[in-house]
Structures are given as structure tokens and as C-alpha cells.
Amino acid sequence: MLSPIIGIAFGNTSSSIAYINPKQDVDVIANPDGERSIPSCLSYVGNDEYHGGQALQQLIRNPNNTIVNFRDFIGLPFNQCDVSRCSIGAPVVDVDGKAGFIISRSEGKKEHLTVDEVVSRHLKNLKDAAEDYIGQKIEKTVITIPTNFLDVQKKAMTKAAAKIGLEVVQYIYEPSAALLAHTEQFPFGDDVNVVVADFGGVRSDAAVVAIRNGMFTLLATEHDSNLGGVNLDTELVEFFAKDFESKYKCNPRSNTRSMAKLRASSQITKKTLSNATTATISIDSLADGYDYHLSINRMRYELVANKVFSELSQFVQHVITKANMDPLDIDAILLVGGTSFSPKLISNLEFLFPSSVQILGPQLKTAFNNPNELLASGAALQAELVSNYDADELAQAMEPIVINTQHLSKDIGFVDAEGNFVSVLMAETSYPVKKTVLMTEATGDLLVSICEADTAIRETVSEAAVTNKKGTESDKEDDESDWSDDEPEVIRQKSYVLGTKLMELGIKNVQGVEISFVINKDGLLTVTVRDLNSSNLVKGSL
């Protein structure tokens, strides 16, 4: 029996593993500690090496030997690494020109680890967890990567995986993996434009993706390496530190262990408030022997972290602007990453975007995938797909002529009887492509105008409504209470602006028609209008 190819989502703060089980379902794998979202963390105590949650617990007592937030350093020279993101754990040092760590082992021995070695050890831990769970030897994987991952980083990752006997058969971009997992469960009915917003622990990534005939096309990407869940933690830490200082006249910021305790408890509080309206923080001997206890409700938390929540929602707006699109051009926003569980983030997006934009997050009970598991699930689905091909076939499938397809710059469609443009092939549709529409109510002689069109946003301003309140004579003396002006409302609607008329096709005495649009690999458009009753047809090419 062939061993399955696993999907790995390798993040800076957490990783997850998935595979397609014998029932052909996506199965997200738990490690021996029961963690499905496994902290990307290693810690060393004497000769012992800890991973995942066990390692993360060492940040309080053993921070200098605990390695965190290292994924993005792989393949980069030391001078290009933002070492500040590792300030809560083992400091990053220059080891042979690469980012690395100096770890204290038993008997005072020092071990120098490059980030490549750390990645290998982390991947081995994930591989071992998968083998324990599945009961088979694992030799191949598909790994998710951000869209700005460099070729040199991919090569270093491949080499680090090969060192522990794991072949990376393919990399998949994180937004593609997330969409693949979501559409497998909840497919979109039509061609759509989707924003994939991935809010991780220490960074945020977003992409605008056009989905046309099941194909994903990246239109724009945005990255912020200094925005993520840790920013929310920082706001909570500062809030609690100020409260503690005001109560006990003691500053916990001056003690590294006190801040580590406060940070760990703040993370738990943040997660609790994503699911409950109140949470209690309780820390024994936070500083100078004082215990700290405080209850905080969700409203207070959202006020404390309001600036960060605003930055997260603005981040989504930026990537849409970068794609030269309007919010009305977007059909859905798919939320990925642990920060996506925050109700305030979802409510901010719902406020900023029109009601036509669906926010796909934890609030959707009927169409919800766990934001922490989307990437690994998508990687597992891609792994199942590539398992059906050999190495040569995979290489051919990744040739530029295959993946760098041509796309339409404008919508193509026809003008209906009322003079309205009906889009059939949306802008950003890759070709070759074929699409057919039915017009069962069309009868008699028919002239079909095939046109290009651009999208535009039409704004109309409703007139301010002025109303007079009837009342007593004394009431009427107060003009301000008698009269009220409603603010004029700006109504924004998406519309089409007709462009070039490509062709006109006439057909007589029809009883319903089928209109087929075909564009070949060379960009030749062929439109066929066929009578559903007589099968008579007329065809034009351009």
C-alpha cells in the first residue's frame, strides 16, 4: 500500500498537518499531545528537545533556549532577517552568514544551530506525528508558502526536508491552499473575485484571487511582517501591566519572567474572548510577590485593541486597492489564521464592506472551515491531486506555458433586449475557455450584439428628507425639535460601460437559443448562436 502524501502548513507561529484518509476525507492530524495547531517552537533543556506546546511553555522559565518565529529566515542571509520578532525567545545570531541560534545544552555545552537545521528538526517532528497518526512511513509532502517566498527560500526548505527523508513534491501558495480547501466544501456558484486574508501570529498576508471556471488567478498580494495576533497580545499586555502597576505600585515590565507570564496569560485571554464575552486573567506572583487577578469583558478588550483591529481591516482594503478594484468588485473575503476568530475583526469588515460581500469566517455556522486548518487541508487536497502523476508529468504541468496563461482584460458578453450588458466571460478569465448561456425565452428574429465592457461604479445621492413633527404650540417654539434633516445617502452600484462591439449575429424564427463563447489558446473568439428548436445556428469569429 502506497503511503499518502501529507500536506503541511508551516507557519511562523504554528504548523498543521493533513492528509486524505481512506474514506477520501480531509483529516487534520493531531500530534501525540493532541494538538492540531502545533506551535512552531523548539526548546532545549539539558539534552532534551521539546516541540510544540511543550516547547512553548518553556518561554517563561527557559526563554534563551526556546526558538520561535523562525520560518521566514530560511534561505536568507543574516543581514536580511528581522531578528526583532524573536525577542521573546532565543536571540538570533549570525551562524556562518545565516540566521542561527546558540543553545545551552547539558554540562554547559553550547550548540550552534542554523535556521536550516531548526527547520529540519521541526519538519521531522511533524513527519513523526503524521507517521504515528497514520501508521505508515511518510516520504513525500506538499508544503504551503506565502506568495512572497523567494526561490532561494524554497530551495533551502526543500534541502532541509530532504535531510530528514521528506521529499517536497510541490509548493502551494497559501491563498490557493485556503481557497482549495474552502471550495472543496463550499463551492462558489459562479465566477467570483475573492480576497484571502491570512492573519497569522507575527505577520499578515492578503491576496485578491479571481476564480474563473475553477482556475485561481492571483491579481494582487499584500504583506505586512509587523502585523498579526502578537499586536493584539501586546495591547493586552500593556493594559494589564498598567493595571497591575496602578494597584501595587510595581512595574512588571522590568522583569523578563514577569513579562513572559503576562504575555502567555494575555494570549489565553485573547483566545477566550473570541468565544466568550468575559475572561479572567490569574497569575501567581507576577512581580515582587504580588498575585494578579482581573476579569475583562470583550467590549473592554476590543476598545483596548481597537487600533490593531482597524489596521487589520485596513490591510484588506489596501490589497483591493492594489488590485485596482473597488469593494463592490469583491464577492467574498475568506479569513485564514488564528486571529480570524476575533468577532471584532469580522464586525469591522462587515461594517466597511457592502452587504454584497460575504465574510467567510467563524461566524458562518453553515459554511465554516476552521481558519487554523484551511492551509493544511488545501495542501492535503493538492497532495492527493499530485499523487496521481509521476515526476515528469508534474514537471510538465509546471512549465511556464501551462501556468502562465493569457487572461481577458475586459468582460465579454452580449446586449439583452432591454439594452443591458450581460457578462459571459469576466475580466481575468484565462483562455482557452468555453462558456455557454441559454436564452429560453428568446423568440422570433434575433440579432445578438457581442461586445466588450468595463466595470464602473455609479454613485447616486438620495435627496435629504425633511419632515415636520406635529405637536403643541409650545413644541413648535423649538425649531430644532420640530424639524429634522436626514443625511443624504450615497448609493454605490456596480455597472457596465459598453466598449468595442465585436460582432453581430442574426438568426431568424427562433424558439430559445444557446449562445456559446469559445476562445482558443491564440485568443481567437468564436461565438455560436443555436436555435434550441430547429438546431439552426449562426457563427462568427474574431
C-alpha positions as CSV (number, residue, x, y, z in Angstrom):
1,M,0.0,0.0,0.0
2,L,1.4,3.4,-1.1
3,S,2.0,5.8,1.8
4,P,0.0,9.0,1.4
5,I,1.5,12.4,0.6
6,I,0.8,14.7,3.5
7,G,0.0,18.4,3.4
8,I,2.0,20.7,5.7
9,A,1.1,24.3,6.6
10,F,4.3,25.6,8.0
11,G,3.8,29.0,9.7
12,N,6.0,31.2,11.9
13,T,3.9,30.7,15.0
14,S,2.1,27.4,14.3
15,S,2.0,24.5,11.9
16,S,-0.5,21.9,10.9
17,I,-0.6,18.6,9.0
18,A,-3.3,16.9,7.0
19,Y,-3.9,14.0,4.6
20,I,-6.7,12.4,2.6
21,N,-7.8,9.4,4.6
22,P,-9.0,6.1,3.1
23,K,-12.6,7.4,3.2
24,Q,-11.4,10.3,0.9
25,D,-12.0,12.9,3.6
26,V,-9.5,15.5,4.6
27,D,-8.1,14.6,8.0
28,V,-6.2,17.2,10.0
29,I,-3.6,15.3,12.1
30,A,-3.1,15.8,15.8
31,N,0.3,15.3,17.3
32,P,0.8,12.9,20.3
33,D,-0.1,15.8,22.6
34,G,-3.5,16.2,20.8
35,E,-2.5,19.5,19.1
36,R,-3.9,20.0,15.6
37,S,-2.5,23.5,15.5
38,I,1.1,22.8,16.5
39,P,3.2,25.7,17.8
40,S,6.3,26.2,15.5
41,C,8.6,26.1,18.5
42,L,11.6,24.2,19.7
43,S,13.1,24.3,23.2
44,Y,16.1,22.6,24.8
45,V,16.5,21.6,28.5
46,G,19.8,19.8,29.0
47,N,19.9,17.0,26.4
48,D,16.1,17.0,25.9
49,E,14.5,18.6,22.9
50,Y,10.8,19.7,23.1
51,H,8.4,20.7,20.4
52,G,5.0,22.3,20.0
53,G,3.1,23.2,23.1
54,Q,5.7,21.7,25.4
55,A,8.3,23.9,23.9
56,L,6.1,27.0,24.1
57,Q,5.7,26.5,27.8
58,Q,9.4,26.9,28.2
59,L,9.3,30.6,27.2
60,I,8.6,31.6,30.8
61,R,11.4,29.7,32.5
62,N,13.8,29.0,29.7
63,P,13.5,31.7,27.0
64,N,17.1,31.7,25.8
65,N,16.9,28.1,24.8
66,T,13.4,28.4,23.2
67,I,13.3,29.1,19.4
68,V,10.3,30.8,17.9
69,N,9.2,32.7,14.8
70,F,11.9,31.3,12.6
71,R,10.2,30.2,9.4
72,D,10.8,33.3,7.3
73,F,14.6,33.2,8.0
74,I,15.1,30.0,5.9
75,G,17.3,30.6,2.9
76,L,18.0,34.3,3.7
77,P,21.4,35.8,4.7
78,F,21.6,37.0,8.2
79,N,21.5,40.7,7.3
80,Q,18.1,40.3,5.6
81,C,16.4,38.8,8.7
82,D,14.2,40.8,11.1
83,V,15.6,39.4,14.3
84,S,13.3,41.5,16.5
85,R,10.5,39.1,16.0
86,C,12.4,36.5,18.1
87,S,13.0,38.9,21.1
88,I,10.8,36.8,23.4
89,G,12.8,33.7,22.9
90,A,16.4,32.6,21.9
91,P,18.2,35.5,20.3
92,V,19.1,35.3,16.7
93,V,22.8,35.3,15.9
94,D,24.9,35.1,12.8
95,V,26.0,31.5,12.2
96,D,28.0,31.1,9.0
97,G,26.3,34.1,7.4
98,K,22.8,32.7,8.2
99,A,20.3,33.3,10.9
100,G,21.0,30.9,13.8
101,F,20.7,30.3,17.5
102,I,23.2,29.4,20.3
103,I,21.6,26.8,22.6
104,S,22.9,25.8,26.0
105,R,22.9,22.0,26.5
106,S,24.0,19.8,29.4
107,E,27.3,20.4,31.2
108,G,27.5,23.9,29.9
109,K,28.0,22.9,26.3
110,K,26.9,25.3,23.5
111,E,25.2,24.2,20.3
112,H,25.2,26.4,17.3
113,L,22.1,25.8,15.1
114,T,21.5,27.4,11.7
115,V,17.8,28.1,10.9
116,D,18.1,25.4,8.2
117,E,18.8,22.8,11.0
118,V,16.0,24.2,13.1
119,V,13.6,23.8,10.1
120,S,14.8,20.2,9.6
121,R,14.1,19.3,13.2
122,H,10.7,21.0,13.2
123,L,9.7,19.2,9.9
124,K,10.9,15.9,11.4
125,N,8.7,16.4,14.4
126,L,5.7,17.0,12.0
127,K,6.7,14.0,9.9
128,D,6.9,11.8,13.1
129,A,3.5,13.0,14.2
130,A,2.0,12.1,10.8
131,E,3.6,8.6,10.9
132,D,2.3,7.9,14.4
133,Y,-1.2,9.1,13.4
134,I,-1.5,7.3,10.0
135,G,0.6,4.2,10.9
136,Q,2.7,4.4,7.7
137,K,6.0,5.7,6.7
138,I,5.8,9.2,5.2
139,E,8.2,10.2,2.4
140,K,6.5,13.0,0.5
141,T,4.8,16.2,1.2
142,V,3.2,19.4,-0.3
143,I,4.1,22.5,1.8
144,T,2.3,25.8,1.8
145,I,4.3,29.0,1.4
146,P,3.5,32.8,1.3
147,T,3.3,34.4,-2.1
148,N,6.4,36.4,-1.5
149,F,8.6,33.4,-0.6
150,L,11.8,33.5,-2.7
151,D,13.2,30.7,-4.9
152,V,16.2,30.6,-2.7
153,Q,14.0,30.0,0.3
154,K,12.1,27.2,-1.4
155,K,15.4,25.5,-2.3
156,A,16.6,25.8,1.3
157,M,13.3,24.4,2.6
158,T,13.5,21.5,0.1
159,K,17.0,20.8,1.3
160,A,16.0,20.9,4.9
161,A,13.2,18.5,4.3
162,A,15.3,16.1,2.3
163,K,17.8,15.9,5.2
164,I,15.1,14.1,7.3
165,G,13.9,11.9,4.4
166,L,11.0,14.1,3.3
167,E,10.6,14.9,-0.4
168,V,8.8,18.2,-1.2
169,V,6.9,17.2,-4.4
170,Q,5.3,20.7,-4.7
171,Y,4.8,24.0,-3.0
172,I,1.4,25.7,-3.0
173,Y,0.8,29.3,-2.3
174,E,-1.2,29.9,0.9
175,P,-4.1,31.7,-0.6
176,S,-4.5,29.0,-3.2
177,A,-4.4,26.3,-0.5
178,A,-7.0,28.2,1.6
179,L,-9.4,28.6,-1.4
180,L,-8.9,25.0,-2.5
181,A,-9.9,23.8,1.0
182,H,-12.9,26.1,1.2
183,T,-14.3,25.5,-2.3
184,E,-14.0,21.7,-1.8
185,Q,-16.6,22.0,1.0
186,F,-18.5,25.1,-0.2
187,P,-18.0,25.8,-3.9
188,F,-18.9,29.2,-5.3
189,G,-21.8,29.1,-7.8
190,D,-20.3,31.5,-10.3
191,D,-17.1,33.2,-11.3
192,V,-16.1,35.4,-8.4
193,N,-13.4,37.6,-7.0
194,V,-12.2,36.7,-3.5
195,V,-9.9,38.3,-1.0
196,V,-8.0,35.7,1.1
197,A,-6.9,37.5,4.3
198,D,-4.4,35.4,6.3
199,F,-3.9,37.0,9.8
200,G,-1.1,35.0,11.4
201,G,0.7,35.4,14.7
202,V,3.5,37.7,13.6
203,R,2.6,38.7,10.0
204,S,-0.4,39.3,7.8
205,D,-0.8,38.3,4.1
206,A,-3.7,39.0,1.7
207,A,-4.4,38.2,-1.9
208,V,-7.1,39.1,-4.4
209,V,-7.9,35.9,-6.4
210,A,-10.1,35.7,-9.5
211,I,-11.8,32.3,-9.7
212,R,-12.8,31.6,-13.3
213,N,-14.0,28.1,-14.4
214,G,-12.4,26.6,-11.3
215,M,-9.0,28.3,-12.0
216,F,-7.4,30.6,-9.5
217,T,-5.5,33.7,-10.7
218,L,-3.6,36.0,-8.3
219,L,-4.4,39.6,-9.1
220,A,-2.6,41.3,-6.2
221,T,-0.9,40.4,-3.0
222,E,-0.1,42.4,0.2
223,H,2.2,41.5,3.1
224,D,2.9,43.1,6.5
225,S,5.6,41.4,8.6
226,N,4.8,43.5,11.6
227,L,1.0,43.0,11.9
228,G,-0.6,40.0,13.4
229,G,-2.0,38.4,16.5
230,V,1.1,39.4,18.5
231,N,0.0,43.0,18.2
232,L,-3.3,42.2,19.9
233,D,-1.2,40.4,22.6
234,T,0.9,43.5,23.1
235,E,-2.1,45.7,23.6
236,L,-3.4,43.4,26.3
237,V,0.0,43.0,28.0
238,E,0.3,46.8,28.2
239,F,-3.2,47.1,29.6
240,F,-2.7,44.5,32.3
241,A,0.8,45.9,33.1
242,K,-0.7,49.4,33.7
243,D,-3.5,48.0,35.8
244,F,-1.0,45.9,37.9
245,E,1.3,48.9,38.3
246,S,-1.6,51.2,39.5
247,K,-2.7,48.6,42.0
248,Y,0.6,47.6,43.5
249,K,3.0,50.5,42.6
250,C,5.2,47.9,41.0
251,N,6.3,47.8,37.3
252,P,6.2,44.2,35.9
253,R,7.9,45.4,32.7
254,S,11.3,45.5,34.4
255,N,11.3,41.7,34.9
256,T,11.7,39.4,31.9
257,R,9.9,36.5,33.6
258,S,7.0,38.7,34.7
259,M,6.5,39.8,31.1
260,A,6.7,36.3,29.8
261,K,4.0,35.3,32.3
262,L,1.9,38.3,31.3
263,R,2.3,37.6,27.6
264,A,1.3,33.9,28.0
265,S,-1.8,34.8,30.0
266,S,-2.7,37.6,27.6
267,Q,-2.7,35.1,24.7
268,I,-5.0,32.8,26.6
269,T,-7.3,35.7,27.5
270,K,-7.4,36.8,23.8
271,K,-8.4,33.3,22.7
272,T,-11.0,33.1,25.4
273,L,-12.6,36.4,24.4
274,S,-13.0,35.1,20.9
275,N,-15.5,32.6,22.2
276,A,-16.8,34.1,25.4
277,T,-17.9,37.6,26.5
278,T,-15.7,37.6,29.6
279,A,-12.4,36.2,30.7
280,T,-10.3,36.2,33.9
281,I,-6.6,36.5,34.0
282,S,-4.9,35.0,37.0
283,I,-1.2,35.0,37.6
284,D,0.5,33.9,40.8
285,S,3.5,36.0,41.9
286,L,3.5,38.2,38.8
287,A,6.1,40.7,40.3
288,D,7.5,41.4,43.7
289,G,5.5,38.5,45.1
290,Y,2.1,40.1,44.2
291,D,-0.5,37.9,42.6
292,Y,-2.6,39.4,39.8
293,H,-6.3,38.7,39.1
294,L,-8.6,40.6,36.8
295,S,-11.8,40.0,34.8
296,I,-12.1,41.7,31.4
297,N,-15.1,41.6,29.1
298,R,-15.0,41.5,25.3
299,M,-16.1,45.1,24.9
300,R,-13.1,46.4,27.0
301,Y,-10.7,44.1,25.1
302,E,-12.0,45.5,21.8
303,L,-11.5,49.0,23.0
304,V,-8.0,48.3,24.2
305,A,-7.0,46.7,20.9
306,N,-9.2,48.9,18.6
307,K,-6.2,50.4,16.8
308,V,-4.9,47.0,15.8
309,F,-8.3,45.8,14.7
310,S,-8.6,48.9,12.5
311,E,-5.2,48.2,11.0
312,L,-6.2,44.6,10.2
313,S,-9.3,45.7,8.3
314,Q,-7.5,48.5,6.5
315,F,-5.0,45.9,5.4
316,V,-7.7,44.1,3.5
317,Q,-8.7,47.4,1.9
318,H,-5.1,48.0,0.8
319,V,-4.9,44.8,-1.2
320,I,-8.2,45.5,-3.0
321,T,-6.8,49.0,-4.0
322,K,-3.6,47.4,-5.1
323,A,-5.6,45.2,-7.5
324,N,-7.2,48.3,-9.0
325,M,-10.6,47.2,-7.7
326,D,-13.5,48.6,-5.8
327,P,-15.0,46.8,-2.8
328,L,-18.1,46.2,-5.0
329,D,-15.9,44.1,-7.3
330,I,-15.3,41.7,-4.4
331,D,-17.7,38.8,-3.8
332,A,-16.2,37.3,-0.7
333,I,-13.5,37.7,1.9
334,L,-12.0,34.4,3.2
335,L,-10.5,34.7,6.6
336,V,-7.5,32.5,7.5
337,G,-5.3,32.2,10.6
338,G,-6.0,32.2,14.3
339,T,-6.7,36.0,14.6
340,S,-9.7,35.4,12.3
341,F,-11.6,34.1,15.3
342,S,-11.9,37.6,16.7
343,P,-15.5,38.8,16.4
344,K,-14.4,42.4,16.3
345,L,-12.4,41.8,13.1
346,I,-15.4,40.2,11.4
347,S,-17.7,43.0,12.5
348,N,-15.2,45.7,11.3
349,L,-15.1,44.0,7.9
350,E,-18.9,43.8,7.7
351,F,-19.1,47.5,8.5
352,L,-16.5,48.5,6.0
353,F,-17.7,46.4,3.1
354,P,-21.1,46.4,1.3
355,S,-23.6,43.7,2.2
356,S,-22.9,42.0,-1.2
357,V,-19.5,41.0,0.1
358,Q,-19.7,37.7,2.1
359,I,-17.3,37.5,5.0
360,L,-16.3,33.8,5.2
361,G,-15.2,33.3,8.8
362,P,-16.1,31.6,12.0
363,Q,-19.4,33.5,12.3
364,L,-20.8,31.4,9.3
365,K,-22.0,28.3,11.2
366,T,-23.3,26.7,8.0
367,A,-20.3,27.3,5.7
368,F,-17.3,27.4,8.1
369,N,-13.9,25.9,7.8
370,N,-11.5,26.3,10.8
371,P,-9.2,29.2,9.8
372,N,-6.3,27.4,11.5
373,E,-6.8,24.3,9.4
374,L,-7.6,25.7,5.9
375,L,-4.0,25.8,4.7
376,A,-3.1,22.2,5.7
377,S,-6.4,20.9,4.3
378,G,-5.7,22.7,1.0
379,A,-2.2,21.3,0.9
380,A,-3.6,17.8,1.5
381,L,-6.0,18.2,-1.4
382,Q,-3.2,19.3,-3.6
383,A,-1.1,16.3,-2.4
384,E,-3.9,13.9,-3.4
385,L,-4.0,15.5,-6.8
386,V,-0.3,15.3,-7.5
387,S,-0.2,11.7,-6.2
388,N,-1.8,10.7,-9.5
389,Y,1.1,12.0,-11.6
390,D,4.7,11.0,-11.9
391,A,7.7,13.4,-11.7
392,D,7.9,14.1,-15.4
393,E,4.1,14.8,-15.7
394,L,4.4,17.2,-12.7
395,A,7.3,18.9,-14.3
396,Q,5.4,19.4,-17.5
397,A,2.4,20.7,-15.6
398,M,4.6,23.4,-14.0
399,E,6.0,24.6,-17.3
400,P,5.5,28.4,-17.9
401,I,3.4,27.7,-21.0
402,V,0.9,25.9,-18.8
403,I,0.8,28.1,-15.7
404,N,1.3,31.5,-17.3
405,T,-1.9,31.6,-19.3
406,Q,-3.3,34.6,-21.1
407,H,-6.2,36.5,-19.5
408,L,-9.0,38.7,-20.7
409,S,-8.6,42.4,-19.8
410,K,-12.3,43.2,-20.2
411,D,-15.6,41.4,-19.8
412,I,-17.1,39.9,-22.9
413,G,-20.8,39.3,-23.3
414,F,-23.9,40.3,-25.2
415,V,-26.6,43.1,-25.0
416,D,-30.0,41.8,-24.0
417,A,-33.4,43.0,-25.2
418,E,-33.5,45.9,-22.7
419,G,-30.1,47.1,-23.8
420,N,-28.3,45.9,-20.7
421,F,-24.9,44.2,-21.0
422,V,-24.8,40.6,-19.8
423,S,-21.3,39.4,-18.9
424,V,-20.5,35.9,-20.0
425,L,-16.7,35.9,-19.8
426,M,-15.5,38.1,-16.9
427,A,-12.3,40.0,-17.0
428,E,-9.3,38.0,-15.8
429,T,-10.7,34.8,-17.3
430,S,-7.8,32.7,-18.6
431,Y,-8.0,31.1,-22.1
432,P,-8.5,28.7,-23.8
433,V,-12.0,28.7,-22.4
434,K,-15.6,27.8,-23.4
435,K,-18.8,29.0,-21.8
436,T,-22.4,28.6,-22.8
437,V,-25.6,30.5,-21.9
438,L,-29.2,29.6,-22.6
439,M,-32.0,32.1,-23.5
440,T,-35.1,30.0,-23.5
441,E,-37.5,33.0,-23.7
442,A,-36.0,34.4,-26.9
443,T,-38.4,34.0,-29.8
444,G,-38.7,35.3,-33.4
445,D,-36.0,37.0,-35.3
446,L,-32.9,37.7,-33.1
447,L,-29.9,40.0,-33.5
448,V,-27.2,39.3,-30.9
449,S,-24.6,42.0,-30.3
450,I,-21.3,40.7,-28.9
451,C,-19.4,43.4,-27.0
452,E,-16.6,44.1,-24.6
453,A,-17.3,46.1,-21.4
454,D,-15.6,47.7,-18.5
455,T,-17.0,47.8,-15.0
456,A,-17.7,51.1,-13.3
457,I,-19.1,52.3,-10.0
458,R,-22.1,54.5,-10.3
459,E,-22.9,56.8,-7.3
460,T,-26.3,58.3,-6.7
461,V,-27.2,60.7,-3.9
462,S,-30.6,60.4,-2.4
463,E,-32.3,63.7,-1.5
464,A,-32.3,64.7,2.1
465,A,-35.7,64.0,3.6
466,V,-37.2,66.9,5.6
467,T,-40.0,66.1,7.9
468,N,-42.2,68.3,10.2
469,K,-43.2,67.0,13.5
470,K,-46.7,68.0,14.6
471,G,-47.2,68.9,18.2
472,T,-48.4,71.5,20.7
473,E,-47.8,75.3,20.4
474,S,-45.0,75.0,23.0
475,D,-43.5,72.2,20.9
476,K,-43.5,74.4,17.8
477,E,-41.5,77.1,19.5
478,D,-38.4,74.8,19.4
479,D,-37.4,74.7,15.8
480,E,-34.7,72.2,16.4
481,S,-37.1,69.6,17.8
482,D,-39.8,70.3,15.2
483,W,-37.6,69.8,12.1
484,S,-35.1,67.1,11.3
485,D,-32.9,66.7,8.3
486,D,-31.9,63.2,7.2
487,E,-28.4,63.0,5.9
488,P,-28.3,62.3,2.1
489,E,-27.4,58.8,1.4
490,V,-24.8,57.9,-1.2
491,I,-25.8,54.7,-3.1
492,R,-23.0,53.0,-4.9
493,Q,-23.8,50.4,-7.6
494,K,-21.7,48.4,-9.9
495,S,-22.5,48.8,-13.6
496,Y,-21.0,48.1,-17.1
497,V,-19.8,50.6,-19.6
498,L,-20.0,49.2,-23.1
499,G,-16.8,49.1,-25.1
500,T,-16.0,47.7,-28.5
501,K,-18.7,45.9,-30.4
502,L,-17.0,42.7,-31.5
503,M,-19.7,41.2,-33.8
504,E,-23.4,40.9,-34.5
505,L,-25.1,37.6,-35.2
506,G,-28.6,37.4,-36.7
507,I,-30.8,34.4,-36.7
508,K,-34.5,34.1,-37.7
509,N,-37.6,32.5,-36.3
510,V,-36.0,31.1,-33.1
511,Q,-37.7,29.4,-30.1
512,G,-35.0,29.8,-27.5
513,V,-31.3,30.0,-28.2
514,E,-28.0,28.7,-26.9
515,I,-25.1,31.1,-27.2
516,S,-21.6,29.6,-26.9
517,F,-18.4,31.7,-26.4
518,V,-15.1,29.9,-27.2
519,I,-11.6,31.5,-27.0
520,N,-8.7,29.3,-28.2
521,K,-5.1,29.5,-26.9
522,D,-4.3,32.1,-29.5
523,G,-7.0,34.4,-28.4
524,L,-9.4,33.8,-31.3
525,L,-13.0,34.4,-30.2
526,T,-15.8,32.3,-31.8
527,V,-19.4,32.9,-30.9
528,T,-22.2,30.4,-31.9
529,V,-25.9,31.1,-31.7
530,R,-28.0,27.9,-32.0
531,D,-31.8,27.7,-32.2
532,L,-32.9,25.2,-29.5
533,N,-35.9,24.1,-31.6
534,S,-34.5,23.6,-35.1
535,S,-30.8,23.4,-34.3
536,N,-30.1,26.1,-36.9
537,L,-27.1,28.1,-36.0
538,V,-25.0,31.1,-36.9
539,K,-21.3,31.5,-36.1
540,G,-18.9,34.4,-36.0
541,S,-15.1,34.6,-35.2
542,L,-12.8,37.5,-34.4
